[in-house]
Amino acid sequence: MMNKDVAMPTANPCVRQCCLDDQDICLGCARSLQEILSWHSDDEEQKLHTLEKAQQRQFARKNQIISASPTSQSSILN
């Protein structure tokens, strides 16, 4: 019987699309190189903080792509 008080460990967010941009941020999971390297030694609180920062980076990247797309620029002009 499993103890209900034991929390499941935070899953590694790696999506196996590893490629770092100019700021050493992975294009797949949006973690920094340092965050990737320290993942296995981080405690759960650090992992959750890393996931939050990565989610913010992904959101910012998507907004940057959308605002730079030709369709969004042409709709601004019309």
N, CA, C and O atoms as a Maestro MAE file, in Angstrom:
{
 s_m_m2io_version
 :::
 2.0.0
}

f_m_ct {
 s_m_title
 :::
 protein
 m_atom[312] {
  # First column is atom index #
  i_m_mmod_type
  r_m_x_coord
  r_m_y_coord
  r_m_z_coord
  i_m_residue_number
  s_m_chain_name
  s_m_pdb_residue_name
  s_m_pdb_atom_name
  i_m_atomic_number
  :::
  1 25 0.840 -1.179 0.000 1 A "MET " " N  " 7
  2 3 0.000 0.000 0.000 1 A "MET " " CA " 6
  3 2 0.889 1.248 0.000 1 A "MET " " C  " 6
  4 15 1.836 1.342 0.781 1 A "MET " " O  " 8
  5 25 0.578 2.198 -0.877 2 A "MET " " N  " 7
  6 3 1.378 3.409 -0.983 2 A "MET " " CA " 6
  7 2 0.942 4.430 0.058 2 A "MET " " C  " 6
  8 15 -0.238 4.540 0.391 2 A "MET " " O  " 8
  9 25 1.909 5.166 0.558 3 A "ASN " " N  " 7
  10 3 1.638 6.241 1.490 3 A "ASN " " CA " 6
  11 2 1.123 7.446 0.709 3 A "ASN " " C  " 6
  12 15 1.802 7.922 -0.200 3 A "ASN " " O  " 8
  13 25 -0.052 7.941 1.044 4 A "LYS " " N  " 7
  14 3 -0.651 9.067 0.323 4 A "LYS " " CA " 6
  15 2 0.071 10.378 0.585 4 A "LYS " " C  " 6
  16 15 -0.110 11.339 -0.162 4 A "LYS " " O  " 8
  17 25 0.894 10.435 1.641 5 A "ASP " " N  " 7
  18 3 1.613 11.658 1.977 5 A "ASP " " CA " 6
  19 2 2.885 11.848 1.156 5 A "ASP " " C  " 6
  20 15 3.488 12.920 1.192 5 A "ASP " " O  " 8
  21 25 3.296 10.826 0.424 6 A "VAL " " N  " 7
  22 3 4.521 10.910 -0.367 6 A "VAL " " CA " 6
  23 2 4.195 11.567 -1.707 6 A "VAL " " C  " 6
  24 15 3.386 11.057 -2.482 6 A "VAL " " O  " 8
  25 25 4.828 12.688 -1.964 7 A "ALA " " N  " 7
  26 3 4.594 13.415 -3.214 7 A "ALA " " CA " 6
  27 2 5.362 12.761 -4.353 7 A "ALA " " C  " 6
  28 15 6.463 12.243 -4.170 7 A "ALA " " O  " 8
  29 25 4.759 12.797 -5.521 8 A "MET " " N  " 7
  30 3 5.435 12.287 -6.708 8 A "MET " " CA " 6
  31 2 6.527 13.280 -7.094 8 A "MET " " C  " 6
  32 15 6.317 14.491 -7.023 8 A "MET " " O  " 8
  33 25 7.682 12.778 -7.498 9 A "PRO " " N  " 7
  34 3 8.750 13.697 -7.917 9 A "PRO " " CA " 6
  35 2 8.339 14.452 -9.185 9 A "PRO " " C  " 6
  36 15 7.587 13.938 -10.012 9 A "PRO " " O  " 8
  37 25 8.837 15.653 -9.317 10 A "THR " " N  " 7
  38 3 8.554 16.474 -10.488 10 A "THR " " CA " 6
  39 2 9.227 15.852 -11.703 10 A "THR " " C  " 6
  40 15 10.425 15.568 -11.689 10 A "THR " " O  " 8
  41 25 8.441 15.643 -12.755 11 A "ALA " " N  " 7
  42 3 8.963 15.012 -13.968 11 A "ALA " " CA " 6
  43 2 9.904 15.963 -14.704 11 A "ALA " " C  " 6
  44 15 9.690 17.175 -14.733 11 A "ALA " " O  " 8
  45 25 10.935 15.395 -15.287 12 A "ASN " " N  " 7
  46 3 11.873 16.163 -16.098 12 A "ASN " " CA " 6
  47 2 11.126 16.689 -17.327 12 A "ASN " " C  " 6
  48 15 10.487 15.903 -18.026 12 A "ASN " " O  " 8
  49 25 11.188 17.989 -17.608 13 A "PRO " " N  " 7
  50 3 10.439 18.566 -18.727 13 A "PRO " " CA " 6
  51 2 11.092 18.387 -20.098 13 A "PRO " " C  " 6
  52 15 10.583 18.905 -21.093 13 A "PRO " " O  " 8
  53 25 12.190 17.675 -20.162 14 A "CYS " " N  " 7
  54 3 12.885 17.491 -21.440 14 A "CYS " " CA " 6
  55 2 11.949 16.848 -22.463 14 A "CYS " " C  " 6
  56 15 11.290 15.851 -22.170 14 A "CYS " " O  " 8
  57 25 11.898 17.424 -23.662 15 A "VAL " " N  " 7
  58 3 11.062 16.899 -24.739 15 A "VAL " " CA " 6
  59 2 11.911 16.359 -25.896 15 A "VAL " " C  " 6
  60 15 11.402 16.114 -26.989 15 A "VAL " " O  " 8
  61 25 13.203 16.178 -25.640 16 A "ARG " " N  " 7
  62 3 14.153 15.605 -26.608 16 A "ARG " " CA " 6
  63 2 14.234 16.407 -27.908 16 A "ARG " " C  " 6
  64 15 14.416 15.848 -28.990 16 A "ARG " " O  " 8
  65 25 14.094 17.727 -27.780 17 A "GLN " " N  " 7
  66 3 14.287 18.635 -28.912 17 A "GLN " " CA " 6
  67 2 15.348 19.651 -28.515 17 A "GLN " " C  " 6
  68 15 15.159 20.861 -28.636 17 A "GLN " " O  " 8
  69 25 16.465 19.124 -28.039 18 A "CYS " " N  " 7
  70 3 17.507 19.953 -27.435 18 A "CYS " " CA " 6
  71 2 18.283 20.740 -28.489 18 A "CYS " " C  " 6
  72 15 18.929 20.179 -29.374 18 A "CYS " " O  " 8
  73 25 18.193 22.039 -28.358 19 A "CYS " " N  " 7
  74 3 18.955 22.961 -29.194 19 A "CYS " " CA " 6
  75 2 18.970 24.283 -28.445 19 A "CYS " " C  " 6
  76 15 17.915 24.829 -28.121 19 A "CYS " " O  " 8
  77 25 20.157 24.798 -28.170 20 A "LEU " " N  " 7
  78 3 20.264 26.029 -27.387 20 A "LEU " " CA " 6
  79 2 20.281 27.254 -28.290 20 A "LEU " " C  " 6
  80 15 20.905 27.251 -29.351 20 A "LEU " " O  " 8
  81 25 19.583 28.303 -27.853 21 A "ASP " " N  " 7
  82 3 19.612 29.560 -28.597 21 A "ASP " " CA " 6
  83 2 20.827 30.387 -28.170 21 A "ASP " " C  " 6
  84 15 21.698 29.888 -27.457 21 A "ASP " " O  " 8
  85 25 20.887 31.633 -28.597 22 A "ASP " " N  " 7
  86 3 22.033 32.500 -28.296 22 A "ASP " " CA " 6
  87 2 22.202 32.804 -26.810 22 A "ASP " " C  " 6
  88 15 23.293 33.160 -26.364 22 A "ASP " " O  " 8
  89 25 21.119 32.665 -26.043 23 A "GLN " " N  " 7
  90 3 21.191 32.904 -24.596 23 A "GLN " " CA " 6
  91 2 21.316 31.599 -23.805 23 A "GLN " " C  " 6
  92 15 21.107 31.591 -22.592 23 A "GLN " " O  " 8
  93 25 21.652 30.501 -24.478 24 A "ASP " " N  " 7
  94 3 21.758 29.174 -23.857 24 A "ASP " " CA " 6
  95 2 20.444 28.722 -23.233 24 A "ASP " " C  " 6
  96 15 20.430 28.140 -22.148 24 A "ASP " " O  " 8
  97 25 19.334 28.995 -23.928 25 A "ILE " " N  " 7
  98 3 18.016 28.520 -23.529 25 A "ILE " " CA " 6
  99 2 17.606 27.442 -24.526 25 A "ILE " " C  " 6
  100 15 17.686 27.645 -25.738 25 A "ILE " " O  " 8
  101 25 17.169 26.298 -24.012 26 A "CYS " " N  " 7
  102 3 16.772 25.189 -24.875 26 A "CYS " " CA " 6
  103 2 15.491 25.544 -25.634 26 A "CYS " " C  " 6
  104 15 14.522 26.014 -25.038 26 A "CYS " " O  " 8
  105 25 15.492 25.320 -26.937 27 A "LEU " " N  " 7
  106 3 14.314 25.591 -27.754 27 A "LEU " " CA " 6
  107 2 13.213 24.564 -27.514 27 A "LEU " " C  " 6
  108 15 12.053 24.819 -27.836 27 A "LEU " " O  " 8
  109 25 13.558 23.411 -26.957 28 A "GLY " " N  " 7
  110 3 12.562 22.377 -26.685 28 A "GLY " " CA " 6
  111 2 11.817 22.593 -25.386 28 A "GLY " " C  " 6
  112 15 10.586 22.639 -25.378 28 A "GLY " " O  " 8
  113 25 12.546 22.728 -24.282 29 A "CYS " " N  " 7
  114 3 11.906 22.814 -22.956 29 A "CYS " " CA " 6
  115 2 11.979 24.201 -22.335 29 A "CYS " " C  " 6
  116 15 11.356 24.438 -21.300 29 A "CYS " " O  " 8
  117 25 12.711 25.109 -22.929 30 A "ALA " " N  " 7
  118 3 12.848 26.506 -22.478 30 A "ALA " " CA " 6
  119 2 13.592 26.657 -21.160 30 A "ALA " " C  " 6
  120 15 13.461 27.679 -20.487 30 A "ALA " " O  " 8
  121 25 14.374 25.646 -20.786 31 A "ARG " " N  " 7
  122 3 15.227 25.790 -19.600 31 A "ARG " " CA " 6
  123 2 16.586 26.311 -20.035 31 A "ARG " " C  " 6
  124 15 17.018 26.095 -21.167 31 A "ARG " " O  " 8
  125 25 17.256 27.004 -19.113 32 A "SER " " N  " 7
  126 3 18.618 27.456 -19.387 32 A "SER " " CA " 6
  127 2 19.564 26.257 -19.296 32 A "SER " " C  " 6
  128 15 19.224 25.224 -18.719 32 A "SER " " O  " 8
  129 25 20.734 26.410 -19.863 33 A "LEU " " N  " 7
  130 3 21.725 25.337 -19.795 33 A "LEU " " CA " 6
  131 2 22.016 24.988 -18.340 33 A "LEU " " C  " 6
  132 15 22.104 23.812 -17.988 33 A "LEU " " O  " 8
  133 25 22.167 26.000 -17.495 34 A "GLN " " N  " 7
  134 3 22.440 25.758 -16.074 34 A "GLN " " CA " 6
  135 2 21.287 25.005 -15.408 34 A "GLN " " C  " 6
  136 15 21.520 24.114 -14.591 34 A "GLN " " O  " 8
  137 25 20.057 25.355 -15.750 35 A "GLU " " N  " 7
  138 3 18.893 24.660 -15.184 35 A "GLU " " CA " 6
  139 2 18.847 23.205 -15.628 35 A "GLU " " C  " 6
  140 15 18.473 22.328 -14.849 35 A "GLU " " O  " 8
  141 25 19.221 22.947 -16.864 36 A "ILE " " N  " 7
  142 3 19.258 21.570 -17.369 36 A "ILE " " CA " 6
  143 2 20.306 20.766 -16.613 36 A "ILE " " C  " 6
  144 15 20.050 19.643 -16.179 36 A "ILE " " O  " 8
  145 25 21.492 21.355 -16.458 37 A "LEU " " N  " 7
  146 3 22.591 20.648 -15.802 37 A "LEU " " CA " 6
  147 2 22.319 20.383 -14.325 37 A "LEU " " C  " 6
  148 15 22.770 19.371 -13.789 37 A "LEU " " O  " 8
  149 25 21.597 21.267 -13.668 38 A "SER " " N  " 7
  150 3 21.373 21.106 -12.228 38 A "SER " " CA " 6
  151 2 20.082 20.360 -11.887 38 A "SER " " C  " 6
  152 15 19.808 20.121 -10.711 38 A "SER " " O  " 8
  153 25 19.287 19.990 -12.891 39 A "TRP " " N  " 7
  154 3 17.965 19.398 -12.647 39 A "TRP " " CA " 6
  155 2 18.009 18.222 -11.668 39 A "TRP " " C  " 6
  156 15 17.210 18.174 -10.733 39 A "TRP " " O  " 8
  157 25 18.919 17.286 -11.866 40 A "HIS " " N  " 7
  158 3 18.932 16.066 -11.045 40 A "HIS " " CA " 6
  159 2 19.379 16.313 -9.608 40 A "HIS " " C  " 6
  160 15 19.095 15.500 -8.729 40 A "HIS " " O  " 8
  161 25 20.067 17.410 -9.356 41 A "SER " " N  " 7
  162 3 20.481 17.718 -7.982 41 A "SER " " CA " 6
  163 2 19.563 18.745 -7.312 41 A "SER " " C  " 6
  164 15 19.680 18.980 -6.109 41 A "SER " " O  " 8
  165 25 18.659 19.355 -8.071 42 A "ASP " " N  " 7
  166 3 17.734 20.343 -7.508 42 A "ASP " " CA " 6
  167 2 16.700 19.670 -6.613 42 A "ASP " " C  " 6
  168 15 16.292 18.534 -6.858 42 A "ASP " " O  " 8
  169 25 16.280 20.392 -5.566 43 A "ASP " " N  " 7
  170 3 15.175 19.881 -4.751 43 A "ASP " " CA " 6
  171 2 13.858 20.225 -5.458 43 A "ASP " " C  " 6
  172 15 13.855 20.926 -6.470 43 A "ASP " " O  " 8
  173 25 12.758 19.734 -4.923 44 A "GLU " " N  " 7
  174 3 11.458 19.912 -5.582 44 A "GLU " " CA " 6
  175 2 11.080 21.388 -5.734 44 A "GLU " " C  " 6
  176 15 10.512 21.775 -6.755 44 A "GLU " " O  " 8
  177 25 11.383 22.199 -4.748 45 A "GLU " " N  " 7
  178 3 11.067 23.626 -4.831 45 A "GLU " " CA " 6
  179 2 11.842 24.286 -5.972 45 A "GLU " " C  " 6
  180 15 11.288 25.100 -6.710 45 A "GLU " " O  " 8
  181 25 13.113 23.939 -6.115 46 A "GLN " " N  " 7
  182 3 13.922 24.490 -7.209 46 A "GLN " " CA " 6
  183 2 13.384 24.028 -8.558 46 A "GLN " " C  " 6
  184 15 13.327 24.809 -9.508 46 A "GLN " " O  " 8
  185 25 12.987 22.757 -8.642 47 A "LYS " " N  " 7
  186 3 12.443 22.232 -9.904 47 A "LYS " " CA " 6
  187 2 11.161 22.961 -10.289 47 A "LYS " " C  " 6
  188 15 10.974 23.317 -11.452 47 A "LYS " " O  " 8
  189 25 10.283 23.182 -9.324 48 A "LEU " " N  " 7
  190 3 9.037 23.893 -9.613 48 A "LEU " " CA " 6
  191 2 9.316 25.325 -10.054 48 A "LEU " " C  " 6
  192 15 8.636 25.843 -10.941 48 A "LEU " " O  " 8
  193 25 10.303 25.966 -9.450 49 A "HIS " " N  " 7
  194 3 10.692 27.323 -9.850 49 A "HIS " " CA " 6
  195 2 11.250 27.317 -11.277 49 A "HIS " " C  " 6
  196 15 10.945 28.206 -12.072 49 A "HIS " " O  " 8
  197 25 12.063 26.316 -11.592 50 A "THR " " N  " 7
  198 3 12.612 26.178 -12.944 50 A "THR " " CA " 6
  199 2 11.493 25.996 -13.955 50 A "THR " " C  " 6
  200 15 11.517 26.607 -15.024 50 A "THR " " O  " 8
  201 25 10.506 25.157 -13.628 51 A "LEU " " N  " 7
  202 3 9.377 24.931 -14.535 51 A "LEU " " CA " 6
  203 2 8.582 26.217 -14.760 51 A "LEU " " C  " 6
  204 15 8.136 26.491 -15.874 51 A "LEU " " O  " 8
  205 25 8.411 26.991 -13.711 52 A "GLU " " N  " 7
  206 3 7.687 28.258 -13.826 52 A "GLU " " CA " 6
  207 2 8.436 29.226 -14.746 52 A "GLU " " C  " 6
  208 15 7.830 29.857 -15.612 52 A "GLU " " O  " 8
  209 25 9.746 29.340 -14.560 53 A "LYS " " N  " 7
  210 3 10.546 30.228 -15.418 53 A "LYS " " CA " 6
  211 2 10.522 29.741 -16.870 53 A "LYS " " C  " 6
  212 15 10.428 30.552 -17.791 53 A "LYS " " O  " 8
  213 25 10.603 28.434 -17.078 54 A "ALA " " N  " 7
  214 3 10.578 27.884 -18.434 54 A "ALA " " CA " 6
  215 2 9.237 28.167 -19.105 54 A "ALA " " C  " 6
  216 15 9.187 28.496 -20.290 54 A "ALA " " O  " 8
  217 25 8.158 28.038 -18.344 55 A "GLN " " N  " 7
  218 3 6.833 28.324 -18.894 55 A "GLN " " CA " 6
  219 2 6.725 29.796 -19.296 55 A "GLN " " C  " 6
  220 15 6.146 30.114 -20.335 55 A "GLN " " O  " 8
  221 25 7.270 30.681 -18.491 56 A "GLN " " N  " 7
  222 3 7.267 32.110 -18.818 56 A "GLN " " CA " 6
  223 2 8.076 32.377 -20.082 56 A "GLN " " C  " 6
  224 15 7.679 33.187 -20.920 56 A "GLN " " O  " 8
  225 25 9.207 31.695 -20.217 57 A "ARG " " N  " 7
  226 3 10.037 31.865 -21.424 57 A "ARG " " CA " 6
  227 2 9.296 31.374 -22.665 57 A "ARG " " C  " 6
  228 15 9.332 32.023 -23.710 57 A "ARG " " O  " 8
  229 25 8.619 30.218 -22.548 58 A "GLN " " N  " 7
  230 3 7.874 29.689 -23.693 58 A "GLN " " CA " 6
  231 2 6.767 30.654 -24.102 58 A "GLN " " C  " 6
  232 15 6.558 30.892 -25.292 58 A "GLN " " O  " 8
  233 25 6.063 31.206 -23.129 59 A "PHE " " N  " 7
  234 3 4.998 32.163 -23.409 59 A "PHE " " CA " 6
  235 2 5.565 33.400 -24.106 59 A "PHE " " C  " 6
  236 15 5.005 33.868 -25.097 59 A "PHE " " O  " 8
  237 25 6.664 33.921 -23.594 60 A "ALA " " N  " 7
  238 3 7.298 35.100 -24.193 60 A "ALA " " CA " 6
  239 2 7.775 34.800 -25.609 60 A "ALA " " C  " 6
  240 15 7.629 35.630 -26.506 60 A "ALA " " O  " 8
  241 25 8.345 33.615 -25.810 61 A "ARG " " N  " 7
  242 3 8.832 33.238 -27.142 61 A "ARG " " CA " 6
  243 2 7.671 33.145 -28.127 61 A "ARG " " C  " 6
  244 15 7.788 33.617 -29.258 61 A "ARG " " O  " 8
  245 25 6.555 32.546 -27.718 62 A "LYS " " N  " 7
  246 3 5.392 32.429 -28.604 62 A "LYS " " CA " 6
  247 2 4.839 33.805 -28.951 62 A "LYS " " C  " 6
  248 15 4.482 34.057 -30.101 62 A "LYS " " O  " 8
  249 25 4.765 34.690 -27.972 63 A "ASN " " N  " 7
  250 3 4.281 36.050 -28.235 63 A "ASN " " CA " 6
  251 2 5.211 36.798 -29.175 63 A "ASN " " C  " 6
  252 15 4.758 37.574 -30.015 63 A "ASN " " O  " 8
  253 25 6.506 36.568 -29.035 64 A "GLN " " N  " 7
  254 3 7.491 37.208 -29.904 64 A "GLN " " CA " 6
  255 2 7.320 36.715 -31.341 64 A "GLN " " C  " 6
  256 15 7.393 37.504 -32.283 64 A "GLN " " O  " 8
  257 25 7.094 35.421 -31.506 65 A "ILE " " N  " 7
  258 3 6.903 34.837 -32.837 65 A "ILE " " CA " 6
  259 2 5.622 35.367 -33.464 65 A "ILE " " C  " 6
  260 15 5.606 35.731 -34.640 65 A "ILE " " O  " 8
  261 25 4.546 35.412 -32.677 66 A "ILE " " N  " 7
  262 3 3.262 35.893 -33.195 66 A "ILE " " CA " 6
  263 2 3.368 37.357 -33.613 66 A "ILE " " C  " 6
  264 15 2.874 37.730 -34.677 66 A "ILE " " O  " 8
  265 25 4.001 38.182 -32.799 67 A "SER " " N  " 7
  266 3 4.093 39.609 -33.123 67 A "SER " " CA " 6
  267 2 5.020 39.870 -34.307 67 A "SER " " C  " 6
  268 15 4.923 40.917 -34.947 67 A "SER " " O  " 8
  269 25 5.909 38.936 -34.602 68 A "ALA " " N  " 7
  270 3 6.830 39.102 -35.726 68 A "ALA " " CA " 6
  271 2 6.302 38.472 -37.011 68 A "ALA " " C  " 6
  272 15 6.912 38.634 -38.068 68 A "ALA " " O  " 8
  273 25 5.177 37.754 -36.940 69 A "SER " " N  " 7
  274 3 4.668 37.076 -38.131 69 A "SER " " CA " 6
  275 2 4.065 38.087 -39.105 69 A "SER " " C  " 6
  276 15 3.506 39.098 -38.679 69 A "SER " " O  " 8
  277 25 4.176 37.821 -40.415 70 A "PRO " " N  " 7
  278 3 3.649 38.742 -41.426 70 A "PRO " " CA " 6
  279 2 2.146 38.972 -41.289 70 A "PRO " " C  " 6
  280 15 1.677 40.084 -41.533 70 A "PRO " " O  " 8
  281 25 1.385 37.955 -40.907 71 A "THR " " N  " 7
  282 3 -0.063 38.124 -40.796 71 A "THR " " CA " 6
  283 2 -0.424 39.074 -39.668 71 A "THR " " C  " 6
  284 15 -1.361 39.860 -39.801 71 A "THR " " O  " 8
  285 25 0.302 39.016 -38.561 72 A "SER " " N  " 7
  286 3 -0.008 39.933 -37.458 72 A "SER " " CA " 6
  287 2 0.395 41.358 -37.816 72 A "SER " " C  " 6
  288 15 -0.261 42.308 -37.390 72 A "SER " " O  " 8
  289 25 1.461 41.521 -38.592 73 A "GLN " " N  " 7
  290 3 1.889 42.858 -38.992 73 A "GLN " " CA " 6
  291 2 0.930 43.452 -40.016 73 A "GLN " " C  " 6
  292 15 0.642 44.648 -39.969 73 A "GLN " " O  " 8
  293 25 0.430 42.627 -40.946 74 A "SER " " N  " 7
  294 3 -0.491 43.150 -41.951 74 A "SER " " CA " 6
  295 2 -1.830 43.509 -41.328 74 A "SER " " C  " 6
  296 15 -2.495 44.436 -41.792 74 A "SER " " O  " 8
  297 25 -2.241 42.788 -40.278 75 A "SER " " N  " 7
  298 3 -3.505 43.132 -39.629 75 A "SER " " CA " 6
  299 2 -3.386 44.450 -38.873 75 A "SER " " C  " 6
  300 15 -4.380 45.153 -38.689 75 A "SER " " O  " 8
  301 25 -2.194 44.783 -38.441 76 A "ILE " " N  " 7
  302 3 -1.974 46.059 -37.761 76 A "ILE " " CA " 6
  303 2 -2.102 47.209 -38.766 76 A "ILE " " C  " 6
  304 15 -2.630 48.272 -38.442 76 A "ILE " " O  " 8
  305 25 -1.612 46.981 -39.990 77 A "LEU " " N  " 7
  306 3 -1.633 48.023 -41.012 77 A "LEU " " CA " 6
  307 2 -3.031 48.259 -41.557 77 A "LEU " " C  " 6
  308 15 -3.318 49.352 -42.045 77 A "LEU " " O  " 8
  309 25 -3.901 47.272 -41.489 78 A "ASN " " N  " 7
  310 3 -5.261 47.394 -42.049 78 A "ASN " " CA " 6
  311 2 -6.240 47.965 -41.069 78 A "ASN " " C  " 6
  312 15 -7.417 48.126 -41.394 78 A "ASN " " O  " 8
  :::
 }
 m_bond[311] {
  # First column is bond index #
  i_m_from
  i_m_to
  i_m_order
  :::
  1 1 2 1
  2 2 3 1
  3 3 4 2
  4 3 5 1
  5 5 6 1
  6 6 7 1
  7 7 8 2
  8 7 9 1
  9 9 10 1
  10 10 11 1
  11 11 12 2
  12 11 13 1
  13 13 14 1
  14 14 15 1
  15 15 16 2
  16 15 17 1
  17 17 18 1
  18 18 19 1
  19 19 20 2
  20 19 21 1
  21 21 22 1
  22 22 23 1
  23 23 24 2
  24 23 25 1
  25 25 26 1
  26 26 27 1
  27 27 28 2
  28 27 29 1
  29 29 30 1
  30 30 31 1
  31 31 32 2
  32 31 33 1
  33 33 34 1
  34 34 35 1
  35 35 36 2
  36 35 37 1
  37 37 38 1
  38 38 39 1
  39 39 40 2
  40 39 41 1
  41 41 42 1
  42 42 43 1
  43 43 44 2
  44 43 45 1
  45 45 46 1
  46 46 47 1
  47 47 48 2
  48 47 49 1
  49 49 50 1
  50 50 51 1
  51 51 52 2
  52 51 53 1
  53 53 54 1
  54 54 55 1
  55 55 56 2
  56 55 57 1
  57 57 58 1
  58 58 59 1
  59 59 60 2
  60 59 61 1
  61 61 62 1
  62 62 63 1
  63 63 64 2
  64 63 65 1
  65 65 66 1
  66 66 67 1
  67 67 68 2
  68 67 69 1
  69 69 70 1
  70 70 71 1
  71 71 72 2
  72 71 73 1
  73 73 74 1
  74 74 75 1
  75 75 76 2
  76 75 77 1
  77 77 78 1
  78 78 79 1
  79 79 80 2
  80 79 81 1
  81 81 82 1
  82 82 83 1
  83 83 84 2
  84 83 85 1
  85 85 86 1
  86 86 87 1
  87 87 88 2
  88 87 89 1
  89 89 90 1
  90 90 91 1
  91 91 92 2
  92 91 93 1
  93 93 94 1
  94 94 95 1
  95 95 96 2
  96 95 97 1
  97 97 98 1
  98 98 99 1
  99 99 100 2
  100 99 101 1
  101 101 102 1
  102 102 103 1
  103 103 104 2
  104 103 105 1
  105 105 106 1
  106 106 107 1
  107 107 108 2
  108 107 109 1
  109 109 110 1
  110 110 111 1
  111 111 112 2
  112 111 113 1
  113 113 114 1
  114 114 115 1
  115 115 116 2
  116 115 117 1
  117 117 118 1
  118 118 119 1
  119 119 120 2
  120 119 121 1
  121 121 122 1
  122 122 123 1
  123 123 124 2
  124 123 125 1
  125 125 126 1
  126 126 127 1
  127 127 128 2
  128 127 129 1
  129 129 130 1
  130 130 131 1
  131 131 132 2
  132 131 133 1
  133 133 134 1
  134 134 135 1
  135 135 136 2
  136 135 137 1
  137 137 138 1
  138 138 139 1
  139 139 140 2
  140 139 141 1
  141 141 142 1
  142 142 143 1
  143 143 144 2
  144 143 145 1
  145 145 146 1
  146 146 147 1
  147 147 148 2
  148 147 149 1
  149 149 150 1
  150 150 151 1
  151 151 152 2
  152 151 153 1
  153 153 154 1
  154 154 155 1
  155 155 156 2
  156 155 157 1
  157 157 158 1
  158 158 159 1
  159 159 160 2
  160 159 161 1
  161 161 162 1
  162 162 163 1
  163 163 164 2
  164 163 165 1
  165 165 166 1
  166 166 167 1
  167 167 168 2
  168 167 169 1
  169 169 170 1
  170 170 171 1
  171 171 172 2
  172 171 173 1
  173 173 174 1
  174 174 175 1
  175 175 176 2
  176 175 177 1
  177 177 178 1
  178 178 179 1
  179 179 180 2
  180 179 181 1
  181 181 182 1
  182 182 183 1
  183 183 184 2
  184 183 185 1
  185 185 186 1
  186 186 187 1
  187 187 188 2
  188 187 189 1
  189 189 190 1
  190 190 191 1
  191 191 192 2
  192 191 193 1
  193 193 194 1
  194 194 195 1
  195 195 196 2
  196 195 197 1
  197 197 198 1
  198 198 199 1
  199 199 200 2
  200 199 201 1
  201 201 202 1
  202 202 203 1
  203 203 204 2
  204 203 205 1
  205 205 206 1
  206 206 207 1
  207 207 208 2
  208 207 209 1
  209 209 210 1
  210 210 211 1
  211 211 212 2
  212 211 213 1
  213 213 214 1
  214 214 215 1
  215 215 216 2
  216 215 217 1
  217 217 218 1
  218 218 219 1
  219 219 220 2
  220 219 221 1
  221 221 222 1
  222 222 223 1
  223 223 224 2
  224 223 225 1
  225 225 226 1
  226 226 227 1
  227 227 228 2
  228 227 229 1
  229 229 230 1
  230 230 231 1
  231 231 232 2
  232 231 233 1
  233 233 234 1
  234 234 235 1
  235 235 236 2
  236 235 237 1
  237 237 238 1
  238 238 239 1
  239 239 240 2
  240 239 241 1
  241 241 242 1
  242 242 243 1
  243 243 244 2
  244 243 245 1
  245 245 246 1
  246 246 247 1
  247 247 248 2
  248 247 249 1
  249 249 250 1
  250 250 251 1
  251 251 252 2
  252 251 253 1
  253 253 254 1
  254 254 255 1
  255 255 256 2
  256 255 257 1
  257 257 258 1
  258 258 259 1
  259 259 260 2
  260 259 261 1
  261 261 262 1
  262 262 263 1
  263 263 264 2
  264 263 265 1
  265 265 266 1
  266 266 267 1
  267 267 268 2
  268 267 269 1
  269 269 270 1
  270 270 271 1
  271 271 272 2
  272 271 273 1
  273 273 274 1
  274 274 275 1
  275 275 276 2
  276 275 277 1
  277 277 278 1
  278 278 279 1
  279 279 280 2
  280 279 281 1
  281 281 282 1
  282 282 283 1
  283 283 284 2
  284 283 285 1
  285 285 286 1
  286 286 287 1
  287 287 288 2
  288 287 289 1
  289 289 290 1
  290 290 291 1
  291 291 292 2
  292 291 293 1
  293 293 294 1
  294 294 295 1
  295 295 296 2
  296 295 297 1
  297 297 298 1
  298 298 299 1
  299 299 300 2
  300 299 301 1
  301 301 302 1
  302 302 303 1
  303 303 304 2
  304 303 305 1
  305 305 306 1
  306 306 307 1
  307 307 308 2
  308 307 309 1
  309 309 310 1
  310 310 311 1
  311 311 312 2
  :::
 }
}
